[in-house]
Amino acid sequence: MLQITEIPAEGYERVCRGVDTASGLHAIIAVHSTALGPALGGMRLWPYESRAQALTDVLRLSRSMTYKAACSGLDLGGGKSVILGDTSFKSTALFEAMGDFVDSFGGSYITAEDVNTKVEDMGIVATQTKHVVGLAGKSGNPSPVTAMGTFLGLQATIEDVFGSAELAGKTVAVEGVGAVGSIYAKLIAENGGNVVLADIRGEAAARVADEIGGTVVDPDEIHAIDCDIFAPCALGGSLNDETIPKLKAKIVCGAANNQLLEARHGEELRDRGIKYAPDYVVNAGGLINVYNELVPGGYSEERAFNRVQSIRVNMKSILEMAREEKICTSVAADRFAEARIQEALAGHQP
Ligand SMILES: NC(=O)c1ccc[n+]([C@@H]2O[C@H](COP(=O)([O-])OP(=O)(O)OC[C@H]3O[C@@H](n4cnc5c(N)ncnc54)[C@H](O)[C@@H]3O)[C@@H](O)[C@H]2O)c1
C-alpha cells in the first residue's frame, strides 16, 4: 500500500514522499512551479547516501526544470522525481507503485525517463497513470535535438564574442562524448571546428575522434586545453574553483546540466572574460522535443527541430541582457525565465 506524506518546502508548490513497502519504493516527487503549465521533469533512480541528499537533489532539479521551460517559452512548469536506490531495485512492482505516486498528483506533475530509468520503465509507469511522456513510439531519443539546440546556442555565443558565427578555425574541447556530446562534437566538426575530446571511457573518446577527425586527451587535461570553446557534456559541477582557473577558452557552451558547481561560479567566469552559455538555456532541446508530445496534433520531429531554433534567439537575448544590465549570463538567464513566470502569474490574477 502506497503511503504518501507531504514534505514542507518553502518556495515549492508541492513536495511528497511516497513509500510502498511491498515493492520497496521510496521516492520523492517535487513540483516547484506550475505557473506556466504542468510540471514536467524526469524520474531519476539514484543510490543517494541519505534521504536529505535525495531531497536536496529533487528540489534543485525541479527548480531548474521551471527555469529551463520558462526560458524556452514552453507552457510547462518544473518538477522532478527521485527514487532512492540503484538499478538492482528495478521491478515491475516498483514502477507500478511509482506510476500510482505520479498519478496522485492529478496531472500537476508529468514524468519521463531520466538517469537510470528507461523508456521501458516508463511503459510500466504508463499502466498506472497517463501523466508520462517519452514513451516508445513517441518522441524517442532526445539526444540529437539536445545536441542541435546546444549547437545553436554555441553559434549565438560565438557570434557575440568573435563577431561572426563562423566555427572554421576554432578549437572546441568537449568533455564527455556520450549520447549528446558525441553528436554535438560531430556537428562542430562538420561545421569546420577542430575538436579535442575527453571521456572517462577512453575507448568512446577514441571512437568518436576516429569518426569525426578529432584528437583525444585525458579527462583531467581537458579543462586546460588551449582552445576557443570549452564544452561540458558529462556530469554537473564541471565549472568549479579547481577547473575555472585552468580554462583558456573564451566561451563555455555545453549540454551538461548544472555545470556551475555554485551560482558564484557564473560571476567567476565573467570576471575572467569567459562567456558562459547557461546550461539550461542551450540544453533545452530534449525538453522541447518531449513537450511536443503534449501539444495538439501530437509529436512531430519536424516541429520539434523547428522549435529548437528558438534557443539561438533566446541565447542572443540573454547575452544582450547580461551586457546591458552588467550582470553575468547565468544571472541574466534566471531573470529572463523569472520575467516570463511573473508575466504568467500576473495574467492569472483576477
Ligand atoms: N540526453 C539529453 O537529451 C540531455 C538533455 C539535457 C541535458 N543533458 C545533460 O547532458 C549531459 C550528458 O548527457 P548524455 O545523455 O550524453 O549522457 P551520457 O551518459 O550518454 O554521456 C555522458 C558521458 O560523459 C562521460 N563522463 C562522465 N564523467 C566524465 C568526466 N569526469 N570526464 C569526462 N567524461 C565523463 C561518460 O563516460 C559518458 O560518455 C548530462 O549532464 C545530462 O544531464 C542531456
The ligand as an ORCA input file, in Angstrom:
! r2SCAN-3c Opt
* xyz 0 1
  N      20.315     13.364    -23.256
  C      19.709     14.547    -23.350
  O      18.886     14.795    -24.234
  C      20.076     15.639    -22.370
  C      19.227     16.763    -22.278
  C      19.590     17.817    -21.424
  C      20.741     17.710    -20.653
  N      21.517     16.573    -20.739
  C      22.727     16.534    -19.917
  O      23.865     16.391    -20.770
  C      24.862     15.600    -20.132
  C      25.205     14.408    -20.999
  O      24.029     13.644    -21.211
  P      24.083     12.299    -22.073
  O      22.668     11.910    -22.291
  O      25.002     12.494    -23.224
  O      24.738     11.310    -21.007
  P      25.684     10.055    -21.297
  O      25.711      9.295    -20.020
  O      25.285      9.377    -22.556
  O      27.119     10.736    -21.542
  C      27.915     11.257    -20.529
  C      29.354     10.942    -20.909
  O      30.227     11.625    -20.028
  C      31.282     10.751    -19.671
  N      31.859     11.233    -18.420
  C      31.394     11.101    -17.152
  N      32.202     11.726    -16.285
  C      33.199     12.270    -17.013
  C      34.344     13.049    -16.691
  N      34.621     13.391    -15.444
  N      35.153     13.444    -17.685
  C      34.906     13.101    -18.968
  N      33.835     12.355    -19.341
  C      32.997     11.949    -18.377
  C      30.643      9.387    -19.613
  O      31.597      8.349    -19.741
  C      29.701      9.456    -20.822
  O      30.327      9.046    -22.016
  C      24.287     15.231    -18.752
  O      24.706     16.206    -17.821
  C      22.791     15.343    -18.965
  O      22.114     15.614    -17.750
  C      21.214     15.558    -21.587
*
